């Protein structure tokens, strides 16, 4: 999901997920547990795949 923090919904979502810097990428597993977080930059697909394989 992509949201803009310049909207009320985006601000509320960012606050709820403790997102303090944009851009941020947060990955959750099927149970809703946070698995990975990148803050302040957009990682490459390869970085995301490598980080998830380490989990």
PDBQT receptor file of N, H, CA, C and O in Angstrom, charges set to zero:
ATOM      1  N   UNK A   1       0.849  -1.147   0.000  1.00  0.00    +0.000 N 
ATOM      2  CA  UNK A   1       0.000   0.000   0.000  1.00  0.00    +0.000 C 
ATOM      3  C   UNK A   1       0.909   1.228   0.000  1.00  0.00    +0.000 C 
ATOM      4  O   UNK A   1       1.940   1.248   0.673  1.00  0.00    +0.000 OA
ATOM      5  N   UNK A   2       0.534   2.204  -0.727  1.00  0.00    +0.000 N 
ATOM      6  H   UNK A   2      -0.303   2.188  -1.274  1.00  0.00    +0.000 HD
ATOM      7  CA  UNK A   2       1.281   3.461  -0.749  1.00  0.00    +0.000 C 
ATOM      8  C   UNK A   2       0.350   4.575  -0.305  1.00  0.00    +0.000 C 
ATOM      9  O   UNK A   2      -0.747   4.734  -0.841  1.00  0.00    +0.000 OA
ATOM     10  N   UNK A   3       0.802   5.349   0.685  1.00  0.00    +0.000 N 
ATOM     11  H   UNK A   3       1.693   5.220   1.120  1.00  0.00    +0.000 HD
ATOM     12  CA  UNK A   3       0.009   6.463   1.194  1.00  0.00    +0.000 C 
ATOM     13  C   UNK A   3       0.865   7.719   1.254  1.00  0.00    +0.000 C 
ATOM     14  O   UNK A   3       2.082   7.651   1.429  1.00  0.00    +0.000 OA
ATOM     15  N   UNK A   4       0.225   8.845   1.109  1.00  0.00    +0.000 N 
ATOM     16  H   UNK A   4      -0.763   8.901   0.967  1.00  0.00    +0.000 HD
ATOM     17  CA  UNK A   4       0.901  10.136   1.253  1.00  0.00    +0.000 C 
ATOM     18  C   UNK A   4       0.688  10.651   2.666  1.00  0.00    +0.000 C 
ATOM     19  O   UNK A   4      -0.437  10.657   3.165  1.00  0.00    +0.000 OA
ATOM     20  N   UNK A   5       1.758  11.082   3.307  1.00  0.00    +0.000 N 
ATOM     21  H   UNK A   5       2.672  11.078   2.902  1.00  0.00    +0.000 HD
ATOM     22  CA  UNK A   5       1.609  11.631   4.646  1.00  0.00    +0.000 C 
ATOM     23  C   UNK A   5       1.027  13.034   4.614  1.00  0.00    +0.000 C 
ATOM     24  O   UNK A   5       0.861  13.660   5.661  1.00  0.00    +0.000 OA
ATOM     25  N   UNK A   6       0.718  13.528   3.442  1.00  0.00    +0.000 N 
ATOM     26  H   UNK A   6       0.853  13.020   2.591  1.00  0.00    +0.000 HD
ATOM     27  CA  UNK A   6       0.110  14.854   3.290  1.00  0.00    +0.000 C 
ATOM     28  C   UNK A   6      -1.416  14.782   3.324  1.00  0.00    +0.000 C 
ATOM     29  O   UNK A   6      -2.102  15.775   3.082  1.00  0.00    +0.000 OA
ATOM     30  N   UNK A   7      -1.933  13.596   3.627  1.00  0.00    +0.000 N 
ATOM     31  H   UNK A   7      -1.376  12.789   3.824  1.00  0.00    +0.000 HD
ATOM     32  CA  UNK A   7      -3.382  13.428   3.750  1.00  0.00    +0.000 C 
ATOM     33  C   UNK A   7      -3.689  13.005   5.188  1.00  0.00    +0.000 C 
ATOM     34  O   UNK A   7      -2.823  12.451   5.866  1.00  0.00    +0.000 OA
ATOM     35  N   UNK A   8      -4.898  13.257   5.650  1.00  0.00    +0.000 N 
ATOM     36  H   UNK A   8      -5.601  13.706   5.099  1.00  0.00    +0.000 HD
ATOM     37  CA  UNK A   8      -5.252  12.831   7.016  1.00  0.00    +0.000 C 
ATOM     38  C   UNK A   8      -5.088  11.318   7.229  1.00  0.00    +0.000 C 
ATOM     39  O   UNK A   8      -4.596  10.890   8.273  1.00  0.00    +0.000 OA
ATOM     40  N   UNK A   9      -5.486  10.537   6.273  1.00  0.00    +0.000 N 
ATOM     41  H   UNK A   9      -5.886  10.884   5.425  1.00  0.00    +0.000 HD
ATOM     42  CA  UNK A   9      -5.349   9.078   6.389  1.00  0.00    +0.000 C 
ATOM     43  C   UNK A   9      -3.879   8.685   6.441  1.00  0.00    +0.000 C 
ATOM     44  O   UNK A   9      -3.487   7.849   7.255  1.00  0.00    +0.000 OA
ATOM     45  N   UNK A  10      -3.073   9.277   5.584  1.00  0.00    +0.000 N 
ATOM     46  H   UNK A  10      -3.392   9.955   4.922  1.00  0.00    +0.000 HD
ATOM     47  CA  UNK A  10      -1.646   8.977   5.563  1.00  0.00    +0.000 C 
ATOM     48  C   UNK A  10      -0.953   9.358   6.855  1.00  0.00    +0.000 C 
ATOM     49  O   UNK A  10      -0.110   8.610   7.349  1.00  0.00    +0.000 OA
ATOM     50  N   UNK A  11      -1.295  10.512   7.411  1.00  0.00    +0.000 N 
ATOM     51  H   UNK A  11      -1.980  11.121   7.010  1.00  0.00    +0.000 HD
ATOM     52  CA  UNK A  11      -0.706  10.946   8.686  1.00  0.00    +0.000 C 
ATOM     53  C   UNK A  11      -1.100  10.006   9.815  1.00  0.00    +0.000 C 
ATOM     54  O   UNK A  11      -0.263   9.649  10.644  1.00  0.00    +0.000 OA
ATOM     55  N   UNK A  12      -2.350   9.607   9.855  1.00  0.00    +0.000 N 
ATOM     56  H   UNK A  12      -3.030   9.897   9.181  1.00  0.00    +0.000 HD
ATOM     57  CA  UNK A  12      -2.821   8.699  10.910  1.00  0.00    +0.000 C 
ATOM     58  C   UNK A  12      -2.134   7.331  10.790  1.00  0.00    +0.000 C 
ATOM     59  O   UNK A  12      -1.746   6.733  11.794  1.00  0.00    +0.000 OA
ATOM     60  N   UNK A  13      -1.994   6.855   9.571  1.00  0.00    +0.000 N 
ATOM     61  H   UNK A  13      -2.309   7.341   8.756  1.00  0.00    +0.000 HD
ATOM     62  CA  UNK A  13      -1.342   5.565   9.340  1.00  0.00    +0.000 C 
ATOM     63  C   UNK A  13       0.121   5.627   9.755  1.00  0.00    +0.000 C 
ATOM     64  O   UNK A  13       0.614   4.713  10.416  1.00  0.00    +0.000 OA
ATOM     65  N   UNK A  14       0.818   6.688   9.378  1.00  0.00    +0.000 N 
ATOM     66  H   UNK A  14       0.418   7.431   8.842  1.00  0.00    +0.000 HD
ATOM     67  CA  UNK A  14       2.231   6.844   9.732  1.00  0.00    +0.000 C 
ATOM     68  C   UNK A  14       2.407   6.909  11.247  1.00  0.00    +0.000 C 
ATOM     69  O   UNK A  14       3.347   6.330  11.792  1.00  0.00    +0.000 OA
ATOM     70  N   UNK A  15       1.521   7.600  11.912  1.00  0.00    +0.000 N 
ATOM     71  H   UNK A  15       0.757   8.071  11.470  1.00  0.00    +0.000 HD
ATOM     72  CA  UNK A  15       1.599   7.682  13.365  1.00  0.00    +0.000 C 
ATOM     73  C   UNK A  15       1.384   6.318  14.010  1.00  0.00    +0.000 C 
ATOM     74  O   UNK A  15       2.100   5.940  14.937  1.00  0.00    +0.000 OA
ATOM     75  N   UNK A  16       0.411   5.597  13.523  1.00  0.00    +0.000 N 
ATOM     76  H   UNK A  16      -0.171   5.904  12.770  1.00  0.00    +0.000 HD
ATOM     77  CA  UNK A  16       0.095   4.279  14.080  1.00  0.00    +0.000 C 
ATOM     78  C   UNK A  16       1.257   3.297  13.911  1.00  0.00    +0.000 C 
ATOM     79  O   UNK A  16       1.498   2.459  14.780  1.00  0.00    +0.000 OA
ATOM     80  N   UNK A  17       1.977   3.404  12.786  1.00  0.00    +0.000 N 
ATOM     81  H   UNK A  17       1.782   4.085  12.080  1.00  0.00    +0.000 HD
ATOM     82  CA  UNK A  17       3.080   2.485  12.510  1.00  0.00    +0.000 C 
ATOM     83  C   UNK A  17       4.432   3.028  12.945  1.00  0.00    +0.000 C 
ATOM     84  O   UNK A  17       5.464   2.415  12.673  1.00  0.00    +0.000 OA
ATOM     85  N   UNK A  18       4.436   4.171  13.619  1.00  0.00    +0.000 N 
ATOM     86  H   UNK A  18       3.597   4.670  13.840  1.00  0.00    +0.000 HD
ATOM     87  CA  UNK A  18       5.659   4.804  14.099  1.00  0.00    +0.000 C 
ATOM     88  C   UNK A  18       6.633   5.076  12.960  1.00  0.00    +0.000 C 
ATOM     89  O   UNK A  18       7.825   4.786  13.062  1.00  0.00    +0.000 OA
ATOM     90  N   UNK A  19       6.111   5.635  11.876  1.00  0.00    +0.000 N 
ATOM     91  H   UNK A  19       5.142   5.871  11.793  1.00  0.00    +0.000 HD
ATOM     92  CA  UNK A  19       6.941   6.017  10.733  1.00  0.00    +0.000 C 
ATOM     93  C   UNK A  19       7.312   7.486  10.917  1.00  0.00    +0.000 C 
ATOM     94  O   UNK A  19       6.455   8.370  10.907  1.00  0.00    +0.000 OA
ATOM     95  N   UNK A  20       8.610   7.720  11.086  1.00  0.00    +0.000 N 
ATOM     96  H   UNK A  20       9.306   7.002  11.094  1.00  0.00    +0.000 HD
ATOM     97  CA  UNK A  20       9.063   9.078  11.369  1.00  0.00    +0.000 C 
ATOM     98  C   UNK A  20       9.798   9.716  10.203  1.00  0.00    +0.000 C 
ATOM     99  O   UNK A  20      10.095  10.911  10.242  1.00  0.00    +0.000 OA
ATOM    100  N   UNK A  21      10.095   8.951   9.178  1.00  0.00    +0.000 N 
ATOM    101  H   UNK A  21       9.855   7.981   9.147  1.00  0.00    +0.000 HD
ATOM    102  CA  UNK A  21      10.833   9.468   8.037  1.00  0.00    +0.000 C 
ATOM    103  C   UNK A  21      10.229   8.913   6.756  1.00  0.00    +0.000 C 
ATOM    104  O   UNK A  21       9.755   7.779   6.705  1.00  0.00    +0.000 OA
ATOM    105  N   UNK A  22      10.261   9.741   5.732  1.00  0.00    +0.000 N 
ATOM    106  H   UNK A  22      10.647  10.663   5.773  1.00  0.00    +0.000 HD
ATOM    107  CA  UNK A  22       9.706   9.342   4.444  1.00  0.00    +0.000 C 
ATOM    108  C   UNK A  22      10.819   9.417   3.421  1.00  0.00    +0.000 C 
ATOM    109  O   UNK A  22      11.555  10.403   3.418  1.00  0.00    +0.000 OA
ATOM    110  N   UNK A  23      10.983   8.442   2.559  1.00  0.00    +0.000 N 
ATOM    111  H   UNK A  23      10.384   7.641   2.562  1.00  0.00    +0.000 HD
ATOM    112  CA  UNK A  23      10.139   7.264   2.419  1.00  0.00    +0.000 C 
ATOM    113  C   UNK A  23      10.486   6.201   3.457  1.00  0.00    +0.000 C 
ATOM    114  O   UNK A  23      11.585   6.186   4.011  1.00  0.00    +0.000 OA
ATOM    115  N   UNK A  24       9.534   5.324   3.704  1.00  0.00    +0.000 N 
ATOM    116  H   UNK A  24       8.641   5.337   3.254  1.00  0.00    +0.000 HD
ATOM    117  CA  UNK A  24       9.726   4.166   4.573  1.00  0.00    +0.000 C 
ATOM    118  C   UNK A  24       9.052   2.972   3.918  1.00  0.00    +0.000 C 
ATOM    119  O   UNK A  24       8.036   3.096   3.235  1.00  0.00    +0.000 OA
ATOM    120  N   UNK A  25       9.652   1.813   4.150  1.00  0.00    +0.000 N 
ATOM    121  H   UNK A  25      10.477   1.712   4.705  1.00  0.00    +0.000 HD
ATOM    122  CA  UNK A  25       9.065   0.560   3.672  1.00  0.00    +0.000 C 
ATOM    123  C   UNK A  25       9.007  -0.374   4.856  1.00  0.00    +0.000 C 
ATOM    124  O   UNK A  25      10.029  -0.648   5.485  1.00  0.00    +0.000 OA
ATOM    125  N   UNK A  26       7.817  -0.869   5.168  1.00  0.00    +0.000 N 
ATOM    126  H   UNK A  26       6.987  -0.647   4.657  1.00  0.00    +0.000 HD
ATOM    127  CA  UNK A  26       7.627  -1.807   6.267  1.00  0.00    +0.000 C 
ATOM    128  C   UNK A  26       6.990  -3.056   5.677  1.00  0.00    +0.000 C 
ATOM    129  O   UNK A  26       5.986  -2.980   4.969  1.00  0.00    +0.000 OA
ATOM    130  N   UNK A  27       7.590  -4.213   5.979  1.00  0.00    +0.000 N 
ATOM    131  H   UNK A  27       8.406  -4.274   6.554  1.00  0.00    +0.000 HD
ATOM    132  CA  UNK A  27       7.096  -5.491   5.455  1.00  0.00    +0.000 C 
ATOM    133  C   UNK A  27       6.581  -6.314   6.630  1.00  0.00    +0.000 C 
ATOM    134  O   UNK A  27       7.260  -6.461   7.646  1.00  0.00    +0.000 OA
ATOM    135  N   UNK A  28       5.375  -6.845   6.479  1.00  0.00    +0.000 N 
ATOM    136  H   UNK A  28       4.823  -6.725   5.654  1.00  0.00    +0.000 HD
ATOM    137  CA  UNK A  28       4.741  -7.667   7.511  1.00  0.00    +0.000 C 
ATOM    138  C   UNK A  28       4.551  -9.080   6.989  1.00  0.00    +0.000 C 
ATOM    139  O   UNK A  28       4.399  -9.296   5.786  1.00  0.00    +0.000 OA
ATOM    140  N   UNK A  29       4.560 -10.045   7.911  1.00  0.00    +0.000 N 
ATOM    141  H   UNK A  29       4.683  -9.869   8.888  1.00  0.00    +0.000 HD
ATOM    142  CA  UNK A  29       4.262 -11.418   7.506  1.00  0.00    +0.000 C 
ATOM    143  C   UNK A  29       2.757 -11.634   7.524  1.00  0.00    +0.000 C 
ATOM    144  O   UNK A  29       1.986 -10.708   7.775  1.00  0.00    +0.000 OA
ATOM    145  N   UNK A  30       2.353 -12.860   7.257  1.00  0.00    +0.000 N 
ATOM    146  H   UNK A  30       2.979 -13.612   7.054  1.00  0.00    +0.000 HD
ATOM    147  CA  UNK A  30       0.920 -13.156   7.137  1.00  0.00    +0.000 C 
ATOM    148  C   UNK A  30       0.171 -13.020   8.460  1.00  0.00    +0.000 C 
ATOM    149  O   UNK A  30      -1.057 -12.931   8.461  1.00  0.00    +0.000 OA
ATOM    150  N   UNK A  31       0.890 -13.003   9.591  1.00  0.00    +0.000 N 
ATOM    151  H   UNK A  31       1.888 -13.076   9.590  1.00  0.00    +0.000 HD
ATOM    152  CA  UNK A  31       0.231 -12.835  10.890  1.00  0.00    +0.000 C 
ATOM    153  C   UNK A  31       0.166 -11.377  11.321  1.00  0.00    +0.000 C 
ATOM    154  O   UNK A  31      -0.437 -11.056  12.345  1.00  0.00    +0.000 OA
ATOM    155  N   UNK A  32       0.787 -10.490  10.541  1.00  0.00    +0.000 N 
ATOM    156  H   UNK A  32       1.277 -10.751   9.709  1.00  0.00    +0.000 HD
ATOM    157  CA  UNK A  32       0.792  -9.071  10.879  1.00  0.00    +0.000 C 
ATOM    158  C   UNK A  32       2.007  -8.639  11.677  1.00  0.00    +0.000 C 
ATOM    159  O   UNK A  32       2.083  -7.493  12.121  1.00  0.00    +0.000 OA
ATOM    160  N   UNK A  33       2.967  -9.551  11.865  1.00  0.00    +0.000 N 
ATOM    161  H   UNK A  33       2.905 -10.482  11.504  1.00  0.00    +0.000 HD
ATOM    162  CA  UNK A  33       4.190  -9.206  12.585  1.00  0.00    +0.000 C 
ATOM    163  C   UNK A  33       5.167  -8.509  11.639  1.00  0.00    +0.000 C 
ATOM    164  O   UNK A  33       5.364  -8.945  10.505  1.00  0.00    +0.000 OA
ATOM    165  N   UNK A  34       5.771  -7.430  12.112  1.00  0.00    +0.000 N 
ATOM    166  H   UNK A  34       5.610  -7.076  13.034  1.00  0.00    +0.000 HD
ATOM    167  CA  UNK A  34       6.737  -6.712  11.290  1.00  0.00    +0.000 C 
ATOM    168  C   UNK A  34       7.966  -7.575  11.066  1.00  0.00    +0.000 C 
ATOM    169  O   UNK A  34       8.524  -8.128  12.014  1.00  0.00    +0.000 OA
ATOM    170  N   UNK A  35       8.389  -7.691   9.814  1.00  0.00    +0.000 N 
ATOM    171  H   UNK A  35       7.936  -7.242   9.044  1.00  0.00    +0.000 HD
ATOM    172  CA  UNK A  35       9.542  -8.498   9.456  1.00  0.00    +0.000 C 
ATOM    173  C   UNK A  35      10.742  -7.662   9.026  1.00  0.00    +0.000 C 
ATOM    174  O   UNK A  35      11.888  -8.087   9.172  1.00  0.00    +0.000 OA
ATOM    175  N   UNK A  36      10.476  -6.482   8.500  1.00  0.00    +0.000 N 
ATOM    176  H   UNK A  36       9.545  -6.137   8.381  1.00  0.00    +0.000 HD
ATOM    177  CA  UNK A  36      11.538  -5.692   7.896  1.00  0.00    +0.000 C 
ATOM    178  C   UNK A  36      11.115  -4.240   7.834  1.00  0.00    +0.000 C 
ATOM    179  O   UNK A  36       9.947  -3.933   7.595  1.00  0.00    +0.000 OA
ATOM    180  N   UNK A  37      12.084  -3.334   8.052  1.00  0.00    +0.000 N 
ATOM    181  H   UNK A  37      13.032  -3.584   8.246  1.00  0.00    +0.000 HD
ATOM    182  CA  UNK A  37      11.778  -1.911   7.973  1.00  0.00    +0.000 C 
ATOM    183  C   UNK A  37      12.980  -1.182   7.367  1.00  0.00    +0.000 C 
ATOM    184  O   UNK A  37      14.111  -1.334   7.829  1.00  0.00    +0.000 OA
ATOM    185  N   UNK A  38      12.717  -0.397   6.336  1.00  0.00    +0.000 N 
ATOM    186  H   UNK A  38      11.798  -0.273   5.961  1.00  0.00    +0.000 HD
ATOM    187  CA  UNK A  38      13.702   0.504   5.748  1.00  0.00    +0.000 C 
ATOM    188  C   UNK A  38      13.150   1.911   5.944  1.00  0.00    +0.000 C 
ATOM    189  O   UNK A  38      11.997   2.179   5.605  1.00  0.00    +0.000 OA
ATOM    190  N   UNK A  39      13.958   2.803   6.484  1.00  0.00    +0.000 N 
ATOM    191  H   UNK A  39      14.894   2.586   6.759  1.00  0.00    +0.000 HD
ATOM    192  CA  UNK A  39      13.507   4.161   6.753  1.00  0.00    +0.000 C 
ATOM    193  C   UNK A  39      14.452   5.160   6.100  1.00  0.00    +0.000 C 
ATOM    194  O   UNK A  39      15.673   5.040   6.202  1.00  0.00    +0.000 OA
ATOM    195  N   UNK A  40      13.868   6.146   5.429  1.00  0.00    +0.000 N 
ATOM    196  H   UNK A  40      12.876   6.243   5.347  1.00  0.00    +0.000 HD
ATOM    197  CA  UNK A  40      14.653   7.223   4.846  1.00  0.00    +0.000 C 
ATOM    198  C   UNK A  40      15.119   6.993   3.426  1.00  0.00    +0.000 C 
ATOM    199  O   UNK A  40      15.729   7.873   2.819  1.00  0.00    +0.000 OA
ATOM    200  N   UNK A  41      14.841   5.828   2.897  1.00  0.00    +0.000 N 
ATOM    201  H   UNK A  41      14.346   5.112   3.390  1.00  0.00    +0.000 HD
ATOM    202  CA  UNK A  41      15.226   5.542   1.511  1.00  0.00    +0.000 C 
ATOM    203  C   UNK A  41      14.389   4.376   1.002  1.00  0.00    +0.000 C 
ATOM    204  O   UNK A  41      13.810   3.618   1.780  1.00  0.00    +0.000 OA
ATOM    205  N   UNK A  42      14.339   4.249  -0.306  1.00  0.00    +0.000 N 
ATOM    206  H   UNK A  42      14.810   4.865  -0.939  1.00  0.00    +0.000 HD
ATOM    207  CA  UNK A  42      13.639   3.132  -0.922  1.00  0.00    +0.000 C 
ATOM    208  C   UNK A  42      14.686   2.090  -1.298  1.00  0.00    +0.000 C 
ATOM    209  O   UNK A  42      15.558   2.363  -2.122  1.00  0.00    +0.000 OA
ATOM    210  N   UNK A  43      14.611   0.910  -0.709  1.00  0.00    +0.000 N 
ATOM    211  H   UNK A  43      13.902   0.688  -0.039  1.00  0.00    +0.000 HD
ATOM    212  CA  UNK A  43      15.589  -0.122  -1.032  1.00  0.00    +0.000 C 
ATOM    213  C   UNK A  43      15.302  -0.736  -2.401  1.00  0.00    +0.000 C 
ATOM    214  O   UNK A  43      14.185  -0.664  -2.913  1.00  0.00    +0.000 OA
ATOM    215  N   UNK A  44      16.327  -1.333  -2.968  1.00  0.00    +0.000 N 
ATOM    216  H   UNK A  44      17.234  -1.391  -2.552  1.00  0.00    +0.000 HD
ATOM    217  CA  UNK A  44      16.132  -2.040  -4.232  1.00  0.00    +0.000 C 
ATOM    218  C   UNK A  44      15.404  -3.356  -3.947  1.00  0.00    +0.000 C 
ATOM    219  O   UNK A  44      15.442  -3.849  -2.819  1.00  0.00    +0.000 OA
ATOM    220  N   UNK A  45      14.752  -3.920  -4.940  1.00  0.00    +0.000 N 
ATOM    221  H   UNK A  45      14.721  -3.521  -5.856  1.00  0.00    +0.000 HD
ATOM    222  CA  UNK A  45      14.111  -5.225  -4.743  1.00  0.00    +0.000 C 
ATOM    223  C   UNK A  45      15.112  -6.289  -4.274  1.00  0.00    +0.000 C 
ATOM    224  O   UNK A  45      14.756  -7.178  -3.500  1.00  0.00    +0.000 OA
ATOM    225  N   UNK A  46      16.348  -6.199  -4.738  1.00  0.00    +0.000 N 
ATOM    226  H   UNK A  46      16.637  -5.477  -5.366  1.00  0.00    +0.000 HD
ATOM    227  CA  UNK A  46      17.366  -7.162  -4.332  1.00  0.00    +0.000 C 
ATOM    228  C   UNK A  46      17.696  -7.022  -2.844  1.00  0.00    +0.000 C 
ATOM    229  O   UNK A  46      17.893  -8.024  -2.157  1.00  0.00    +0.000 OA
ATOM    230  N   UNK A  47      17.758  -5.776  -2.339  1.00  0.00    +0.000 N 
ATOM    231  H   UNK A  47      17.598  -4.962  -2.897  1.00  0.00    +0.000 HD
ATOM    232  CA  UNK A  47      18.011  -5.553  -0.918  1.00  0.00    +0.000 C 
ATOM    233  C   UNK A  47      16.890  -6.135  -0.049  1.00  0.00    +0.000 C 
ATOM    234  O   UNK A  47      17.148  -6.742   0.990  1.00  0.00    +0.000 OA
ATOM    235  N   UNK A  48      15.670  -5.945  -0.482  1.00  0.00    +0.000 N 
ATOM    236  H   UNK A  48      15.460  -5.452  -1.327  1.00  0.00    +0.000 HD
ATOM    237  CA  UNK A  48      14.517  -6.462   0.259  1.00  0.00    +0.000 C 
ATOM    238  C   UNK A  48      14.567  -7.986   0.269  1.00  0.00    +0.000 C 
ATOM    239  O   UNK A  48      14.393  -8.601   1.321  1.00  0.00    +0.000 OA
ATOM    240  N   UNK A  49      14.801  -8.599  -0.883  1.00  0.00    +0.000 N 
ATOM    241  H   UNK A  49      14.942  -8.099  -1.738  1.00  0.00    +0.000 HD
ATOM    242  CA  UNK A  49      14.853 -10.063  -0.964  1.00  0.00    +0.000 C 
ATOM    243  C   UNK A  49      15.975 -10.611  -0.085  1.00  0.00    +0.000 C 
ATOM    244  O   UNK A  49      15.772 -11.595   0.626  1.00  0.00    +0.000 OA
ATOM    245  N   UNK A  50      17.153  -9.990  -0.124  1.00  0.00    +0.000 N 
ATOM    246  H   UNK A  50      17.317  -9.191  -0.702  1.00  0.00    +0.000 HD
ATOM    247  CA  UNK A  50      18.289 -10.462   0.681  1.00  0.00    +0.000 C 
ATOM    248  C   UNK A  50      17.991 -10.324   2.168  1.00  0.00    +0.000 C 
ATOM    249  O   UNK A  50      18.312 -11.220   2.948  1.00  0.00    +0.000 OA
ATOM    250  N   UNK A  51      17.385  -9.219   2.567  1.00  0.00    +0.000 N 
ATOM    251  H   UNK A  51      17.125  -8.491   1.933  1.00  0.00    +0.000 HD
ATOM    252  CA  UNK A  51      17.069  -9.010   3.982  1.00  0.00    +0.000 C 
ATOM    253  C   UNK A  51      16.030 -10.007   4.461  1.00  0.00    +0.000 C 
ATOM    254  O   UNK A  51      16.116 -10.487   5.591  1.00  0.00    +0.000 OA
ATOM    255  N   UNK A  52      15.060 -10.326   3.637  1.00  0.00    +0.000 N 
ATOM    256  H   UNK A  52      14.989  -9.936   2.719  1.00  0.00    +0.000 HD
ATOM    257  CA  UNK A  52      14.035 -11.295   4.028  1.00  0.00    +0.000 C 
ATOM    258  C   UNK A  52      14.604 -12.705   4.114  1.00  0.00    +0.000 C 
ATOM    259  O   UNK A  52      14.157 -13.499   4.942  1.00  0.00    +0.000 OA
ATOM    260  N   UNK A  53      15.575 -13.025   3.281  1.00  0.00    +0.000 N 
ATOM    261  H   UNK A  53      15.939 -12.380   2.609  1.00  0.00    +0.000 HD
ATOM    262  CA  UNK A  53      16.200 -14.352   3.329  1.00  0.00    +0.000 C 
ATOM    263  C   UNK A  53      17.010 -14.537   4.607  1.00  0.00    +0.000 C 
ATOM    264  O   UNK A  53      17.181 -15.664   5.072  1.00  0.00    +0.000 OA
ATOM    265  N   UNK A  54      17.512 -13.439   5.183  1.00  0.00    +0.000 N 
ATOM    266  H   UNK A  54      17.372 -12.523   4.806  1.00  0.00    +0.000 HD
ATOM    267  CA  UNK A  54      18.286 -13.504   6.424  1.00  0.00    +0.000 C 
ATOM    268  C   UNK A  54      17.402 -13.781   7.627  1.00  0.00    +0.000 C 
ATOM    269  O   UNK A  54      17.883 -14.267   8.651  1.00  0.00    +0.000 OA
ATOM    270  N   UNK A  55      16.123 -13.479   7.519  1.00  0.00    +0.000 N 
ATOM    271  H   UNK A  55      15.732 -13.084   6.687  1.00  0.00    +0.000 HD
ATOM    272  CA  UNK A  55      15.189 -13.670   8.629  1.00  0.00    +0.000 C 
ATOM    273  C   UNK A  55      14.986 -15.114   8.951  1.00  0.00    +0.000 C 
ATOM    274  O   UNK A  55      14.228 -15.442   9.863  1.00  0.00    +0.000 OA
TER     275      UNK A  55
